Amino acid sequence: MEPREITKLEAYLQKTFKLPAIQVKARPQKDDSAEVYIGDEFIGVIFRDDEDEDLSYNFQMAILDFDLA
């Protein structure tokens, strides 16, 4: 993803979740996705989907059972 795209996604997530600590970072050797962090903790991946001429982004976050305890 382009730096401008990452900046826009980060601002969107910060606003949507009302959480300024959210950071979106480029992934090494991947140009179709970015990593999402809260502080230093990795929480998920955003994938860029530009098939069918409609650009969208998919945020994927795994929640492990032991994280709920």
N, CA, C and O atoms as a Tripos MOL2 file, in Angstrom:
@<TRIPOS>MOLECULE
protein
  276   275    69     0     0
PROTEIN
NO_CHARGES

@<TRIPOS>ATOM
      1 N           0.8330   -1.1820    0.0000 N.3       1 MET1
      2 CA          0.0000    0.0000    0.0000 C.3       1 MET1
      3 C           0.8750    1.2430    0.0000 C.2       1 MET1
      4 O           1.9860    1.2400    0.5310 O.2       1 MET1
      5 N           0.3680    2.2760   -0.5890 N.am      2 GLU2
      6 CA          1.0770    3.5430   -0.6450 C.3       2 GLU2
      7 C           1.0100    4.2460    0.7170 C.2       2 GLU2
      8 O           0.0350    4.0750    1.4490 O.2       2 GLU2
      9 N           2.0340    5.0310    1.0620 N.am      3 PRO3
     10 CA          2.0290    5.7450    2.3530 C.3       3 PRO3
     11 C           0.7830    6.6160    2.5530 C.2       3 PRO3
     12 O           0.2460    6.6830    3.6580 O.2       3 PRO3
     13 N           0.3300    7.2740    1.5030 N.am      4 ARG4
     14 CA         -0.8720    8.1150    1.6220 C.3       4 ARG4
     15 C          -2.1080    7.2800    1.9750 C.2       4 ARG4
     16 O          -2.9500    7.7030    2.7660 O.2       4 ARG4
     17 N          -2.2000    6.1080    1.3840 N.am      5 GLU5
     18 CA         -3.3040    5.1870    1.6410 C.3       5 GLU5
     19 C          -3.2750    4.7220    3.0970 C.2       5 GLU5
     20 O          -4.3140    4.6630    3.7540 O.2       5 GLU5
     21 N          -2.0920    4.3930    3.5920 N.am      6 ILE6
     22 CA         -1.9250    3.9510    4.9760 C.3       6 ILE6
     23 C          -2.3270    5.0610    5.9370 C.2       6 ILE6
     24 O          -2.9850    4.7940    6.9430 O.2       6 ILE6
     25 N          -1.9470    6.2870    5.6480 N.am      7 THR7
     26 CA         -2.2920    7.4270    6.4910 C.3       7 THR7
     27 C          -3.8100    7.6110    6.5590 C.2       7 THR7
     28 O          -4.3600    7.8720    7.6290 O.2       7 THR7
     29 N          -4.4770    7.4750    5.4230 N.am      8 LYS8
     30 CA         -5.9350    7.6230    5.3900 C.3       8 LYS8
     31 C          -6.6240    6.5020    6.1770 C.2       8 LYS8
     32 O          -7.5910    6.7510    6.8970 O.2       8 LYS8
     33 N          -6.1280    5.2790    6.0370 N.am      9 LEU9
     34 CA         -6.7070    4.1560    6.7800 C.3       9 LEU9
     35 C          -6.5020    4.3320    8.2850 C.2       9 LEU9
     36 O          -7.4090    4.0700    9.0740 O.2       9 LEU9
     37 N          -5.3110    4.7730    8.6770 N.am     10 GLU10
     38 CA         -5.0250    4.9940   10.0910 C.3      10 GLU10
     39 C          -5.9720    6.0550   10.6700 C.2      10 GLU10
     40 O          -6.5310    5.8570   11.7480 O.2      10 GLU10
     41 N          -6.1520    7.1600    9.9750 N.am     11 ALA11
     42 CA         -7.0530    8.2240   10.4390 C.3      11 ALA11
     43 C          -8.4890    7.7070   10.5490 C.2      11 ALA11
     44 O          -9.2030    8.0390   11.4950 O.2      11 ALA11
     45 N          -8.9030    6.9030    9.5860 N.am     12 TYR12
     46 CA        -10.2580    6.3360    9.6190 C.3      12 TYR12
     47 C         -10.4510    5.4360   10.8390 C.2      12 TYR12
     48 O         -11.4540    5.5550   11.5430 O.2      12 TYR12
     49 N          -9.4950    4.5370   11.0920 N.am     13 LEU13
     50 CA         -9.6190    3.6270   12.2320 C.3      13 LEU13
     51 C          -9.5760    4.3910   13.5560 C.2      13 LEU13
     52 O         -10.3440    4.0830   14.4680 O.2      13 LEU13
     53 N          -8.6980    5.3730   13.6720 N.am     14 GLN14
     54 CA         -8.6110    6.1730   14.8950 C.3      14 GLN14
     55 C          -9.9370    6.8820   15.1700 C.2      14 GLN14
     56 O         -10.4010    6.9190   16.3090 O.2      14 GLN14
     57 N         -10.5350    7.4370   14.1340 N.am     15 LYS15
     58 CA        -11.8060    8.1440   14.2810 C.3      15 LYS15
     59 C         -12.9460    7.1760   14.5890 C.2      15 LYS15
     60 O         -13.7460    7.4180   15.4920 O.2      15 LYS15
     61 N         -13.0150    6.0830   13.8360 N.am     16 THR16
     62 CA        -14.1010    5.1210   13.9930 C.3      16 THR16
     63 C         -14.1080    4.4710   15.3670 C.2      16 THR16
     64 O         -15.1630    4.3280   15.9850 O.2      16 THR16
     65 N         -12.9330    4.0760   15.8480 N.am     17 PHE17
     66 CA        -12.8330    3.4040   17.1440 C.3      17 PHE17
     67 C         -12.5420    4.3690   18.2930 C.2      17 PHE17
     68 O         -12.4160    3.9520   19.4440 O.2      17 PHE17
     69 N         -12.4350    5.6680   17.9700 N.am     18 LYS18
     70 CA        -12.1340    6.6930   18.9780 C.3      18 LYS18
     71 C         -10.9080    6.2920   19.8000 C.2      18 LYS18
     72 O         -10.9190    6.3160   21.0310 O.2      18 LYS18
     73 N          -9.8460    5.9200   19.0660 N.am     19 LEU19
     74 CA         -8.6420    5.4050   19.6960 C.3      19 LEU19
     75 C          -7.4090    5.9190   18.9540 C.2      19 LEU19
     76 O          -6.9740    5.3010   17.9820 O.2      19 LEU19
     77 N          -6.8400    7.0440   19.4000 N.am     20 PRO20
     78 CA         -5.6900    7.6210   18.7060 C.3      20 PRO20
     79 C          -4.4300    6.7470   18.7300 C.2      20 PRO20
     80 O          -3.4920    6.9980   17.9730 O.2      20 PRO20
     81 N          -4.4020    5.7360   19.5840 N.am     21 ALA21
     82 CA         -3.2200    4.8660   19.6730 C.3      21 ALA21
     83 C          -3.1390    3.8520   18.5310 C.2      21 ALA21
     84 O          -2.1280    3.1620   18.3980 O.2      21 ALA21
     85 N          -4.1750    3.7480   17.7100 N.am     22 ILE22
     86 CA         -4.1400    2.8090   16.5840 C.3      22 ILE22
     87 C          -3.1300    3.3110   15.5490 C.2      22 ILE22
     88 O          -3.1160    4.4880   15.1870 O.2      22 ILE22
     89 N          -2.2910    2.3880   15.0880 N.am     23 GLN23
     90 CA         -1.3090    2.6920   14.0530 C.3      23 GLN23
     91 C          -1.4500    1.6770   12.9200 C.2      23 GLN23
     92 O          -1.6850    0.4940   13.1650 O.2      23 GLN23
     93 N          -1.3070    2.1410   11.6960 N.am     24 VAL24
     94 CA         -1.2920    1.2660   10.5280 C.3      24 VAL24
     95 C           0.0990    1.3650    9.9270 C.2      24 VAL24
     96 O           0.5890    2.4560    9.6370 O.2      24 VAL24
     97 N           0.7350    0.2030    9.7430 N.am     25 LYS25
     98 CA          2.1120    0.1680    9.2530 C.3      25 LYS25
     99 C           2.2230   -0.7140    8.0190 C.2      25 LYS25
    100 O           1.5580   -1.7440    7.9070 O.2      25 LYS25
    101 N           3.0700   -0.2920    7.1040 N.am     26 ALA26
    102 CA          3.3320   -1.0860    5.8990 C.3      26 ALA26
    103 C           3.9110   -2.4380    6.2930 C.2      26 ALA26
    104 O           4.6330   -2.5540    7.2830 O.2      26 ALA26
    105 N           3.5850   -3.4530    5.5050 N.am     27 ARG27
    106 CA          4.1360   -4.7950    5.7350 C.3      27 ARG27
    107 C           5.3710   -4.9670    4.8680 C.2      27 ARG27
    108 O           5.3710   -4.5910    3.6950 O.2      27 ARG27
    109 N           6.4190   -5.5300    5.4400 N.am     28 PRO28
    110 CA          7.6180   -5.7840    4.6330 C.3      28 PRO28
    111 C           7.3120   -6.7780    3.5090 C.2      28 PRO28
    112 O           6.7210   -7.8300    3.7490 O.2      28 PRO28
    113 N           7.7020   -6.4500    2.3320 N.am     29 GLN29
    114 CA          7.5980   -7.3130    1.1510 C.3      29 GLN29
    115 C           6.1620   -7.6250    0.7450 C.2      29 GLN29
    116 O           5.9360   -8.5810    0.0030 O.2      29 GLN29
    117 N           5.1830   -6.8470    1.2090 N.am     30 LYS30
    118 CA          3.7840   -7.0230    0.7990 C.3      30 LYS30
    119 C           3.2520   -5.6560    0.3940 C.2      30 LYS30
    120 O           3.4600   -4.6720    1.1030 O.2      30 LYS30
    121 N           2.5740   -5.5900   -0.7320 N.am     31 ASP31
    122 CA          2.0390   -4.3020   -1.1520 C.3      31 ASP31
    123 C           0.5120   -4.2900   -1.2190 C.2      31 ASP31
    124 O          -0.0850   -3.2990   -1.6410 O.2      31 ASP31
    125 N          -0.1230   -5.3960   -0.7990 N.am     32 ASP32
    126 CA         -1.5750   -5.4650   -0.8380 C.3      32 ASP32
    127 C          -2.2160   -5.4230    0.5470 C.2      32 ASP32
    128 O          -3.4210   -5.6310    0.6850 O.2      32 ASP32
    129 N          -1.3980   -5.1500    1.5780 N.am     33 SER33
    130 CA         -1.9280   -5.1640    2.9340 C.3      33 SER33
    131 C          -1.0440   -4.3390    3.8640 C.2      33 SER33
    132 O           0.0720   -3.9520    3.5160 O.2      33 SER33
    133 N          -1.5800   -4.0820    5.0570 N.am     34 ALA34
    134 CA         -0.8560   -3.3360    6.0810 C.3      34 ALA34
    135 C          -1.2110   -3.9300    7.4390 C.2      34 ALA34
    136 O          -2.2640   -4.5460    7.6000 O.2      34 ALA34
    137 N          -0.3250   -3.7400    8.4110 N.am     35 GLU35
    138 CA         -0.5430   -4.2560    9.7600 C.3      35 GLU35
    139 C          -1.1490   -3.1750   10.6430 C.2      35 GLU35
    140 O          -0.8670   -1.9880   10.4790 O.2      35 GLU35
    141 N          -1.9860   -3.6050   11.5830 N.am     36 VAL36
    142 CA         -2.6450   -2.6780   12.4990 C.3      36 VAL36
    143 C          -2.1610   -2.9780   13.9130 C.2      36 VAL36
    144 O          -2.1090   -4.1330   14.3370 O.2      36 VAL36
    145 N          -1.8080   -1.9180   14.6330 N.am     37 TYR37
    146 CA         -1.3010   -2.0240   15.9980 C.3      37 TYR37
    147 C          -2.0620   -1.0740   16.9140 C.2      37 TYR37
    148 O          -2.5450   -0.0270   16.4840 O.2      37 TYR37
    149 N          -2.1580   -1.4560   18.1730 N.am     38 ILE38
    150 CA         -2.5360   -0.5300   19.2340 C.3      38 ILE38
    151 C          -1.3090   -0.4400   20.1160 C.2      38 ILE38
    152 O          -0.9610   -1.3900   20.8170 O.2      38 ILE38
    153 N          -0.6570    0.7050   20.0740 N.am     39 GLY39
    154 CA          0.6430    0.8280   20.7330 C.3      39 GLY39
    155 C           1.6170   -0.1200   20.0590 C.2      39 GLY39
    156 O           1.7950   -0.0720   18.8420 O.2      39 GLY39
    157 N           2.2490   -0.9830   20.8450 N.am     40 ASP40
    158 CA          3.1920   -1.9620   20.3080 C.3      40 ASP40
    159 C           2.5580   -3.3120   20.0170 C.2      40 ASP40
    160 O           3.2340   -4.2190   19.5320 O.2      40 ASP40
    161 N           1.2570   -3.4610   20.3080 N.am     41 GLU41
    162 CA          0.6080   -4.7610   20.1600 C.3      41 GLU41
    163 C          -0.0480   -4.9030   18.7800 C.2      41 GLU41
    164 O          -0.9110   -4.1110   18.4020 O.2      41 GLU41
    165 N           0.3790   -5.9170   18.0510 N.am     42 PHE42
    166 CA         -0.2110   -6.2480   16.7520 C.3      42 PHE42
    167 C          -1.6250   -6.7550   16.9760 C.2      42 PHE42
    168 O          -1.8390   -7.6450   17.7990 O.2      42 PHE42
    169 N          -2.6120   -6.1910   16.2420 N.am     43 ILE43
    170 CA         -3.9920   -6.6500   16.4140 C.3      43 ILE43
    171 C          -4.6240   -7.2040   15.1450 C.2      43 ILE43
    172 O          -5.6400   -7.8960   15.2210 O.2      43 ILE43
    173 N          -4.0440   -6.9150   13.9730 N.am     44 GLY44
    174 CA         -4.6610   -7.4320   12.7610 C.3      44 GLY44
    175 C          -4.0220   -6.9210   11.4890 C.2      44 GLY44
    176 O          -2.9900   -6.2510   11.5050 O.2      44 GLY44
    177 N          -4.6720   -7.2610   10.3780 N.am     45 VAL45
    178 CA         -4.1650   -6.9070    9.0570 C.3      45 VAL45
    179 C          -5.3090   -6.2990    8.2390 C.2      45 VAL45
    180 O          -6.4470   -6.7660    8.3010 O.2      45 VAL45
    181 N          -4.9940   -5.2620    7.4810 N.am     46 ILE46
    182 CA         -5.9370   -4.6930    6.5210 C.3      46 ILE46
    183 C          -5.4850   -5.1200    5.1260 C.2      46 ILE46
    184 O          -4.3380   -4.8990    4.7370 O.2      46 ILE46
    185 N          -6.4030   -5.7330    4.3810 N.am     47 PHE47
    186 CA         -6.1150   -6.1670    3.0210 C.3      47 PHE47
    187 C          -6.7930   -5.2210    2.0340 C.2      47 PHE47
    188 O          -7.9460   -4.8320    2.2210 O.2      47 PHE47
    189 N          -6.0730   -4.8650    0.9970 N.am     48 ARG48
    190 CA         -6.6020   -4.0110   -0.0760 C.3      48 ARG48
    191 C          -7.2410   -4.9180   -1.1150 C.2      48 ARG48
    192 O          -6.6150   -5.8730   -1.5750 O.2      48 ARG48
    193 N          -8.4790   -4.6300   -1.4870 N.am     49 ASP49
    194 CA         -9.1990   -5.4200   -2.4780 C.3      49 ASP49
    195 C          -9.6450   -4.4880   -3.6000 C.2      49 ASP49
    196 O         -10.5710   -3.6950   -3.4300 O.2      49 ASP49
    197 N          -8.9800   -4.5910   -4.7450 N.am     50 ASP50
    198 CA         -9.3330   -3.7300   -5.8670 C.3      50 ASP50
    199 C          -9.8290   -4.5220   -7.0730 C.2      50 ASP50
    200 O          -9.7230   -4.0640   -8.2100 O.2      50 ASP50
    201 N         -10.3610   -5.6960   -6.8230 N.am     51 GLU51
    202 CA        -10.9440   -6.4870   -7.9020 C.3      51 GLU51
    203 C         -12.2850   -5.8880   -8.3030 C.2      51 GLU51
    204 O         -12.9140   -5.1800   -7.5160 O.2      51 GLU51
    205 N         -12.7110   -6.1640   -9.4930 N.am     52 ASP52
    206 CA        -14.0010   -5.7040  -10.0220 C.3      52 ASP52
    207 C         -14.1190   -4.1840  -10.0440 C.2      52 ASP52
    208 O         -15.2280   -3.6540   -9.9880 O.2      52 ASP52
    209 N         -13.0090   -3.4830  -10.1230 N.am     53 GLU53
    210 CA        -12.9620   -2.0260  -10.2270 C.3      53 GLU53
    211 C         -13.5510   -1.2890   -9.0250 C.2      53 GLU53
    212 O         -13.7210   -0.0720   -9.0880 O.2      53 GLU53
    213 N         -13.8680   -1.9870   -7.9370 N.am     54 ASP54
    214 CA        -14.3670   -1.3660   -6.7120 C.3      54 ASP54
    215 C         -13.3190   -1.5360   -5.6320 C.2      54 ASP54
    216 O         -13.0610   -2.6540   -5.1870 O.2      54 ASP54
    217 N         -12.7180   -0.4470   -5.2090 N.am     55 LEU55
    218 CA        -11.6860   -0.5090   -4.1810 C.3      55 LEU55
    219 C         -12.3350   -0.5870   -2.8090 C.2      55 LEU55
    220 O         -13.2180    0.2050   -2.4810 O.2      55 LEU55
    221 N         -11.8850   -1.5590   -2.0060 N.am     56 SER56
    222 CA        -12.3510   -1.6840   -0.6320 C.3      56 SER56
    223 C         -11.2070   -2.2380    0.2080 C.2      56 SER56
    224 O         -10.1840   -2.6780   -0.3180 O.2      56 SER56
    225 N         -11.4010   -2.2080    1.5080 N.am     57 TYR57
    226 CA        -10.3900   -2.6990    2.4420 C.3      57 TYR57
    227 C         -11.0690   -3.6490    3.4200 C.2      57 TYR57
    228 O         -12.1830   -3.3930    3.8770 O.2      57 TYR57
    229 N         -10.3940   -4.7380    3.7330 N.am     58 ASN58
    230 CA        -10.9180   -5.7220    4.6740 C.3      58 ASN58
    231 C          -9.9860   -5.8020    5.8770 C.2      58 ASN58
    232 O          -8.7930   -6.0710    5.7400 O.2      58 ASN58
    233 N         -10.5490   -5.5650    7.0490 N.am     59 PHE59
    234 CA         -9.7730   -5.6280    8.2900 C.3      59 PHE59
    235 C         -10.0160   -6.9880    8.9250 C.2      59 PHE59
    236 O         -11.1560   -7.3680    9.1910 O.2      59 PHE59
    237 N          -8.9310   -7.7160    9.1640 N.am     60 GLN60
    238 CA         -9.0200   -9.0530    9.7520 C.3      60 GLN60
    239 C          -8.2990   -9.0620   11.0840 C.2      60 GLN60
    240 O          -7.1240   -8.7080   11.1720 O.2      60 GLN60
    241 N          -9.0320   -9.4790   12.1410 N.am     61 MET61
    242 CA         -8.4690   -9.5180   13.4920 C.3      61 MET61
    243 C          -8.8770  -10.8250   14.1440 C.2      61 MET61
    244 O         -10.0640  -11.1410   14.2250 O.2      61 MET61
    245 N          -7.9090  -11.5740   14.6030 N.am     62 ALA62
    246 CA         -8.1900  -12.8240   15.3030 C.3      62 ALA62
    247 C          -8.2920  -12.5430   16.8010 C.2      62 ALA62
    248 O          -7.4960  -11.7830   17.3530 O.2      62 ALA62
    249 N          -9.2770  -13.1610   17.4520 N.am     63 ILE63
    250 CA         -9.4240  -13.0490   18.9020 C.3      63 ILE63
    251 C          -9.2760  -14.4530   19.4590 C.2      63 ILE63
    252 O         -10.1130  -15.3230   19.2160 O.2      63 ILE63
    253 N          -8.2100  -14.6650   20.2040 N.am     64 LEU64
    254 CA         -7.9440  -15.9860   20.7690 C.3      64 LEU64
    255 C          -8.6960  -16.1680   22.0730 C.2      64 LEU64
    256 O          -8.9140  -15.2080   22.8130 O.2      64 LEU64
    257 N          -9.0900  -17.3980   22.3520 N.am     65 ASP65
    258 CA         -9.8630  -17.7030   23.5440 C.3      65 ASP65
    259 C          -9.1850  -17.2250   24.8240 C.2      65 ASP65
    260 O          -9.8410  -16.6820   25.7130 O.2      65 ASP65
    261 N          -7.8620  -17.4300   24.9160 N.am     66 PHE66
    262 CA         -7.1840  -17.0420   26.1680 C.3      66 PHE66
    263 C          -7.1040  -15.5210   26.3300 C.2      66 PHE66
    264 O          -6.8460  -15.0290   27.4290 O.2      66 PHE66
    265 N          -7.3250  -14.7770   25.2450 N.am     67 ASP67
    266 CA         -7.3600  -13.3160   25.3610 C.3      67 ASP67
    267 C          -8.6350  -12.8410   26.0480 C.2      67 ASP67
    268 O          -8.6810  -11.7200   26.5560 O.2      67 ASP67
    269 N          -9.6580  -13.6700   26.0690 N.am     68 LEU68
    270 CA        -10.9390  -13.3010   26.6590 C.3      68 LEU68
    271 C         -10.9860  -13.5210   28.1680 C.2      68 LEU68
    272 O         -11.9100  -13.0480   28.8310 O.2      68 LEU68
    273 N         -10.0340  -14.2090   28.7030 N.am     69 ALA69
    274 CA        -10.0250  -14.5230   30.1370 C.3      69 ALA69
    275 C          -9.6510  -13.3280   30.9890 C.2      69 ALA69
    276 O          -9.5990  -13.4350   32.2140 O.2      69 ALA69
@<TRIPOS>BOND
     1     1     2 1
     2     2     3 1
     3     3     4 2
     4     3     5 am
     5     5     6 1
     6     6     7 1
     7     7     8 2
     8     7     9 am
     9     9    10 1
    10    10    11 1
    11    11    12 2
    12    11    13 am
    13    13    14 1
    14    14    15 1
    15    15    16 2
    16    15    17 am
    17    17    18 1
    18    18    19 1
    19    19    20 2
    20    19    21 am
    21    21    22 1
    22    22    23 1
    23    23    24 2
    24    23    25 am
    25    25    26 1
    26    26    27 1
    27    27    28 2
    28    27    29 am
    29    29    30 1
    30    30    31 1
    31    31    32 2
    32    31    33 am
    33    33    34 1
    34    34    35 1
    35    35    36 2
    36    35    37 am
    37    37    38 1
    38    38    39 1
    39    39    40 2
    40    39    41 am
    41    41    42 1
    42    42    43 1
    43    43    44 2
    44    43    45 am
    45    45    46 1
    46    46    47 1
    47    47    48 2
    48    47    49 am
    49    49    50 1
    50    50    51 1
    51    51    52 2
    52    51    53 am
    53    53    54 1
    54    54    55 1
    55    55    56 2
    56    55    57 am
    57    57    58 1
    58    58    59 1
    59    59    60 2
    60    59    61 am
    61    61    62 1
    62    62    63 1
    63    63    64 2
    64    63    65 am
    65    65    66 1
    66    66    67 1
    67    67    68 2
    68    67    69 am
    69    69    70 1
    70    70    71 1
    71    71    72 2
    72    71    73 am
    73    73    74 1
    74    74    75 1
    75    75    76 2
    76    75    77 am
    77    77    78 1
    78    78    79 1
    79    79    80 2
    80    79    81 am
    81    81    82 1
    82    82    83 1
    83    83    84 2
    84    83    85 am
    85    85    86 1
    86    86    87 1
    87    87    88 2
    88    87    89 am
    89    89    90 1
    90    90    91 1
    91    91    92 2
    92    91    93 am
    93    93    94 1
    94    94    95 1
    95    95    96 2
    96    95    97 am
    97    97    98 1
    98    98    99 1
    99    99   100 2
   100    99   101 am
   101   101   102 1
   102   102   103 1
   103   103   104 2
   104   103   105 am
   105   105   106 1
   106   106   107 1
   107   107   108 2
   108   107   109 am
   109   109   110 1
   110   110   111 1
   111   111   112 2
   112   111   113 am
   113   113   114 1
   114   114   115 1
   115   115   116 2
   116   115   117 am
   117   117   118 1
   118   118   119 1
   119   119   120 2
   120   119   121 am
   121   121   122 1
   122   122   123 1
   123   123   124 2
   124   123   125 am
   125   125   126 1
   126   126   127 1
   127   127   128 2
   128   127   129 am
   129   129   130 1
   130   130   131 1
   131   131   132 2
   132   131   133 am
   133   133   134 1
   134   134   135 1
   135   135   136 2
   136   135   137 am
   137   137   138 1
   138   138   139 1
   139   139   140 2
   140   139   141 am
   141   141   142 1
   142   142   143 1
   143   143   144 2
   144   143   145 am
   145   145   146 1
   146   146   147 1
   147   147   148 2
   148   147   149 am
   149   149   150 1
   150   150   151 1
   151   151   152 2
   152   151   153 am
   153   153   154 1
   154   154   155 1
   155   155   156 2
   156   155   157 am
   157   157   158 1
   158   158   159 1
   159   159   160 2
   160   159   161 am
   161   161   162 1
   162   162   163 1
   163   163   164 2
   164   163   165 am
   165   165   166 1
   166   166   167 1
   167   167   168 2
   168   167   169 am
   169   169   170 1
   170   170   171 1
   171   171   172 2
   172   171   173 am
   173   173   174 1
   174   174   175 1
   175   175   176 2
   176   175   177 am
   177   177   178 1
   178   178   179 1
   179   179   180 2
   180   179   181 am
   181   181   182 1
   182   182   183 1
   183   183   184 2
   184   183   185 am
   185   185   186 1
   186   186   187 1
   187   187   188 2
   188   187   189 am
   189   189   190 1
   190   190   191 1
   191   191   192 2
   192   191   193 am
   193   193   194 1
   194   194   195 1
   195   195   196 2
   196   195   197 am
   197   197   198 1
   198   198   199 1
   199   199   200 2
   200   199   201 am
   201   201   202 1
   202   202   203 1
   203   203   204 2
   204   203   205 am
   205   205   206 1
   206   206   207 1
   207   207   208 2
   208   207   209 am
   209   209   210 1
   210   210   211 1
   211   211   212 2
   212   211   213 am
   213   213   214 1
   214   214   215 1
   215   215   216 2
   216   215   217 am
   217   217   218 1
   218   218   219 1
   219   219   220 2
   220   219   221 am
   221   221   222 1
   222   222   223 1
   223   223   224 2
   224   223   225 am
   225   225   226 1
   226   226   227 1
   227   227   228 2
   228   227   229 am
   229   229   230 1
   230   230   231 1
   231   231   232 2
   232   231   233 am
   233   233   234 1
   234   234   235 1
   235   235   236 2
   236   235   237 am
   237   237   238 1
   238   238   239 1
   239   239   240 2
   240   239   241 am
   241   241   242 1
   242   242   243 1
   243   243   244 2
   244   243   245 am
   245   245   246 1
   246   246   247 1
   247   247   248 2
   248   247   249 am
   249   249   250 1
   250   250   251 1
   251   251   252 2
   252   251   253 am
   253   253   254 1
   254   254   255 1
   255   255   256 2
   256   255   257 am
   257   257   258 1
   258   258   259 1
   259   259   260 2
   260   259   261 am
   261   261   262 1
   262   262   263 1
   263   263   264 2
   264   263   265 am
   265   265   266 1
   266   266   267 1
   267   267   268 2
   268   267   269 am
   269   269   270 1
   270   270   271 1
   271   271   272 2
   272   271   273 am
   273   273   274 1
   274   274   275 1
   275   275   276 2
@<TRIPOS>SUBSTRUCTURE
     1 MET1         2 RESIDUE 1 A MET
     2 GLU2         6 RESIDUE 1 A GLU
     3 PRO3        10 RESIDUE 1 A PRO
     4 ARG4        14 RESIDUE 1 A ARG
     5 GLU5        18 RESIDUE 1 A GLU
     6 ILE6        22 RESIDUE 1 A ILE
     7 THR7        26 RESIDUE 1 A THR
     8 LYS8        30 RESIDUE 1 A LYS
     9 LEU9        34 RESIDUE 1 A LEU
    10 GLU10       38 RESIDUE 1 A GLU
    11 ALA11       42 RESIDUE 1 A ALA
    12 TYR12       46 RESIDUE 1 A TYR
    13 LEU13       50 RESIDUE 1 A LEU
    14 GLN14       54 RESIDUE 1 A GLN
    15 LYS15       58 RESIDUE 1 A LYS
    16 THR16       62 RESIDUE 1 A THR
    17 PHE17       66 RESIDUE 1 A PHE
    18 LYS18       70 RESIDUE 1 A LYS
    19 LEU19       74 RESIDUE 1 A LEU
    20 PRO20       78 RESIDUE 1 A PRO
    21 ALA21       82 RESIDUE 1 A ALA
    22 ILE22       86 RESIDUE 1 A ILE
    23 GLN23       90 RESIDUE 1 A GLN
    24 VAL24       94 RESIDUE 1 A VAL
    25 LYS25       98 RESIDUE 1 A LYS
    26 ALA26      102 RESIDUE 1 A ALA
    27 ARG27      106 RESIDUE 1 A ARG
    28 PRO28      110 RESIDUE 1 A PRO
    29 GLN29      114 RESIDUE 1 A GLN
    30 LYS30      118 RESIDUE 1 A LYS
    31 ASP31      122 RESIDUE 1 A ASP
    32 ASP32      126 RESIDUE 1 A ASP
    33 SER33      130 RESIDUE 1 A SER
    34 ALA34      134 RESIDUE 1 A ALA
    35 GLU35      138 RESIDUE 1 A GLU
    36 VAL36      142 RESIDUE 1 A VAL
    37 TYR37      146 RESIDUE 1 A TYR
    38 ILE38      150 RESIDUE 1 A ILE
    39 GLY39      154 RESIDUE 1 A GLY
    40 ASP40      158 RESIDUE 1 A ASP
    41 GLU41      162 RESIDUE 1 A GLU
    42 PHE42      166 RESIDUE 1 A PHE
    43 ILE43      170 RESIDUE 1 A ILE
    44 GLY44      174 RESIDUE 1 A GLY
    45 VAL45      178 RESIDUE 1 A VAL
    46 ILE46      182 RESIDUE 1 A ILE
    47 PHE47      186 RESIDUE 1 A PHE
    48 ARG48      190 RESIDUE 1 A ARG
    49 ASP49      194 RESIDUE 1 A ASP
    50 ASP50      198 RESIDUE 1 A ASP
    51 GLU51      202 RESIDUE 1 A GLU
    52 ASP52      206 RESIDUE 1 A ASP
    53 GLU53      210 RESIDUE 1 A GLU
    54 ASP54      214 RESIDUE 1 A ASP
    55 LEU55      218 RESIDUE 1 A LEU
    56 SER56      222 RESIDUE 1 A SER
    57 TYR57      226 RESIDUE 1 A TYR
    58 ASN58      230 RESIDUE 1 A ASN
    59 PHE59      234 RESIDUE 1 A PHE
    60 GLN60      238 RESIDUE 1 A GLN
    61 MET61      242 RESIDUE 1 A MET
    62 ALA62      246 RESIDUE 1 A ALA
    63 ILE63      250 RESIDUE 1 A ILE
    64 LEU64      254 RESIDUE 1 A LEU
    65 ASP65      258 RESIDUE 1 A ASP
    66 PHE66      262 RESIDUE 1 A PHE
    67 ASP67      266 RESIDUE 1 A ASP
    68 LEU68      270 RESIDUE 1 A LEU
    69 ALA69      274 RESIDUE 1 A ALA
